[in-house]
Amino acid sequence: MDAVSKKNISIRVNGVEHTREVEPRLLLVHFLRDVVGLTGTHIGCETSICGACTIMLNDNAVKSCTVLAVQADGADVLTIEGLAQGEKLHPIQEAFWECHGLQCGFCTPGMILITHQLLVRNPQPTEDEIRHALDGNLCRCTGYQHIVDAVQYAAEAMRRRPMDKRQGKEQSRAKAQRTPR
């Protein structure tokens, strides 16, 4: 059997550049967990149904079990570990804690990152918009109401706090994506 030729890739994960030689078939979720050592991105179904592996790839929420690591070469990735500012939780993380938007915690990283995308693009979502955004992320423990409450709580908290540089940059990109050319 012939050896698989490896590819050299470089991905910026949570602001840190990671350059590695990987097999072309390596999924991004496995690159993050096994190569980089960030295990907050969970592996659930490996078929893109559950959303536990959701990360931000170039400011877009994607299911990392559906992306090859070589496809992310040169990209910026944000995982659940990169959302907090040091020891200080991000307002979305705080909201999930305060509103009991998590139980076992398995789906939580994906739920939080899809919420991040939603609130960057739409700082004042309706309950229907929140439920629609969360539609591709499954939780087996809750009835979703606490998760919706956490998103609403986070939206309010984020509107009240001063914007950090990263959030401002993301909102500018999101606005540019929505603006017709």
C-alpha positions in Angstrom: 0.0 0.0 0.0 1.3 3.4 -0.9 1.9 5.9 1.8 -0.4 8.9 1.8 1.5 12.1 0.9 1.2 14.7 3.7 0.4 18.3 3.1 1.9 21.3 5.0 -0.8 23.6 6.4 -1.0 26.6 8.5 -4.1 27.5 10.5 -4.5 30.4 13.0 -6.4 29.0 15.9 -7.6 31.4 18.6 -5.0 33.9 17.4 -2.1 31.4 17.4 -0.5 30.1 14.2 -0.3 26.3 13.9 1.8 24.9 11.1 1.8 21.1 10.7 2.2 18.4 8.2 -1.1 16.4 7.9 -2.7 13.8 5.8 -5.1 15.3 3.3 -8.0 13.2 4.8 -7.6 14.6 8.3 -10.8 16.4 9.4 -10.6 19.8 11.0 -12.2 18.6 14.2 -9.4 16.0 14.6 -6.7 18.6 13.8 -8.1 20.8 16.5 -8.4 18.0 19.1 -5.6 15.7 18.3 -2.9 17.9 16.7 -3.5 21.2 18.4 -4.8 19.7 21.6 -7.9 21.8 22.0 -10.6 19.4 23.1 -13.4 21.8 23.7 -14.7 21.1 20.2 -16.6 17.9 20.6 -17.1 15.0 18.3 -20.7 13.9 18.3 -22.2 12.3 15.2 -19.4 12.9 12.6 -22.2 13.4 10.1 -22.9 17.2 10.6 -26.3 16.5 12.3 -25.6 17.3 15.9 -23.4 20.5 15.8 -21.2 19.6 18.8 -18.2 20.3 16.6 -19.2 23.8 15.6 -16.4 26.3 15.4 -15.9 29.7 13.7 -14.0 29.5 10.4 -13.2 32.9 9.0 -16.1 34.3 11.0 -18.6 31.7 9.9 -20.0 29.0 12.1 -19.2 25.6 10.5 -19.3 22.0 11.6 -15.7 21.0 11.8 -16.5 17.3 11.1 -17.4 18.3 7.6 -14.2 20.3 6.8 -10.8 18.8 6.0 -7.9 20.4 7.7 -6.3 21.1 4.3 -9.4 23.1 3.4 -8.7 25.4 6.3 -5.1 26.1 5.3 -4.5 29.9 5.8 -7.8 30.3 7.7 -8.7 31.9 11.1 -10.4 29.5 13.5 -12.1 30.4 16.7 -12.9 27.6 19.1 -14.7 27.6 22.5 -11.3 27.9 24.2 -10.6 31.2 22.3 -13.9 32.9 23.1 -13.0 33.9 26.7 -10.5 36.6 27.5 -8.0 34.8 29.7 -9.9 33.8 32.9 -12.9 36.1 32.1 -15.7 34.3 30.4 -17.3 35.8 27.3 -20.8 37.2 27.9 -22.3 34.3 25.9 -20.5 31.7 28.2 -21.6 33.6 31.2 -25.2 33.7 29.9 -25.3 29.9 29.4 -24.0 29.5 33.0 -26.5 32.0 34.5 -29.5 30.8 32.6 -28.8 27.1 32.9 -28.4 26.7 29.2 -26.3 23.7 29.7 -26.6 20.4 31.5 -24.1 17.8 30.5 -22.1 20.3 28.5 -21.5 18.2 25.4 -23.4 20.4 23.0 -22.5 23.6 24.7 -19.4 24.6 22.8 -21.3 24.3 19.5 -24.4 26.1 20.9 -22.2 29.0 22.2 -20.3 29.4 18.9 -23.5 29.4 16.8 -24.9 32.0 19.3 -21.7 34.0 18.8 -22.3 34.1 15.0 -25.9 35.0 15.5 -25.3 37.9 17.9 -22.4 39.3 15.8 -24.7 39.4 12.8 -27.9 40.3 14.7 -27.4 41.9 18.1 -31.2 41.9 18.8 -32.6 38.6 17.5 -36.2 37.6 18.1 -37.0 34.3 19.8 -37.9 32.8 16.4 -34.5 34.0 15.0 -32.7 32.4 17.9 -34.5 29.1 17.5 -33.8 29.1 13.8 -30.1 29.8 14.4 -29.9 27.0 16.9 -31.7 24.6 14.6 -28.6 22.7 13.4 -27.4 22.0 17.0 -28.9 19.2 19.0 -29.1 19.0 22.8 -30.2 15.8 24.3 -30.6 17.1 27.9 -32.7 20.3 27.8 -36.0 21.4 26.3 -34.1 24.3 24.6 -36.0 27.0 26.5 -33.0 27.6 28.9 -30.7 27.8 25.8 -33.0 30.4 24.2 -33.1 32.3 27.5 -29.3 32.2 27.6 -29.1 33.6 24.1 -31.5 36.4 25.0 -29.5 37.1 28.2 -26.2 37.2 26.2 -27.7 39.5 23.6 -28.7 42.0 26.3 -25.3 41.7 28.1 -23.4 42.3 24.9 -25.5 45.3 24.0 -24.7 46.8 27.4 -20.9 46.3 27.4 -18.3 48.1 25.4 -17.3 46.3 22.2 -13.8 44.7 22.2 -11.6 44.9 19.0 -12.4 41.4 17.9 -16.1 41.9 18.2 -16.0 45.2 16.3 -14.1 43.6 13.5 -16.5 40.7 13.3 -19.5 43.0 13.2 -18.0 45.0 10.5 -17.4 41.9 8.4 -20.9 40.6 9.1 -22.4 44.0 8.0 -20.3 43.9 4.8 -21.5 40.4 4.0 -25.2 41.6 4.4 -24.7 44.7 2.3 -25.6 44.2 -1.4 -22.9 45.3 -3.8 
